[in-house]
Amino acid sequence: QVQLVESGGGLVQAGGSRRLSCATSGRTFSSYVMGWFRQAPGKEREFVAAIKWSADNTRYADSVKGRFTISRDNAKNTVYLQMTSLKPDDTAVYYCAATTLVVMLTTRQGDYNYWGQGTQVTVSS
């Protein structure tokens, strides 16, 4: 059974940093794309960042570019999202996702077929 488990969420002050982790199990996601999405209260879920498992190709939403960094540790089958210069607008539930359907860095939720349960990040002003 494939599982994605996020961790690292919590309360952080504006301007602070936080690192989210997504541990994968049940399948090796080599050569597949991993992504982070988020959903703020009352808003639709949106793309944050994506990374190819077997390369250093990455893609970011404009709203987080320069502040967030996605990375992966193949030995640990874990993907990270390092968040810096956090703003109250970054408050959301953050979801890890994986796709075995496409090989490009996709921002489309429908292209991802595995999802974690989400972890809450709250940025206080």
Secondary structure, 3 states (H helix, E strand, C coil): CCEEEEECCEEEECCCCEEEEEEEECCCCCCCEEEEEEECCCCCCEEEEEEECCCCCEEECCCCCCCEEEEEEHHHCEEEEEECCCCHHHCEEEEEEEECCCCCCCCCHHHCCEECCCEEEEEEC
